[in-house]
Amino acid sequence: MNSADPMLLLLVGNIELLAKDGHDIPRVELNLCVNGLIIVGDLISSLEFEKRSHKMMKALFGIHFEAIDETARKVKTTHTEIQGQIPEFLHLGGVEFWPHNLTEVSDAVSTKCWRVRISSIDAFRIEENFTPDA
């Protein structure tokens, strides 16, 4: 079993803490390598991932927002409750998948949300256009 990169854990953990405390999340575009596949997307919090997933499920299955909102309120925790917990998953939005044998850019598969177990990530890169003040 792979162990997760401590720098990536710190980055994801800080994004989660900011989101749980209600702060704006800076845009951080990541390039991940998972078993030779390159995945590009914006790092989002698990709360944002859940919100987007619920919207997609509502569109697909007609789930009522009231029930979704109530569930979201029940699972929301505070900064102090998650301190010391190590994140297990990383969440991305606006995702593109780039297999090593891709021949045409237009063939790249994409999705709005994606979730990966952090210990499965072989390597990562923070996009160079990241600015902490943005």
Secondary structure, 3 states (H helix, E strand, C coil): CCCCCHHHHHHHHHHHHHHHCCCCCCCCEEEEEECCEEEEEEEECHHHHHHHHHHHHHHHHCCCHHHHHHHHHHHCCCHHHHCCCCCCEEEEEEEEEECCCCCCHHHCEEEEEEEEEHHHCCEEEECCCCCCCC
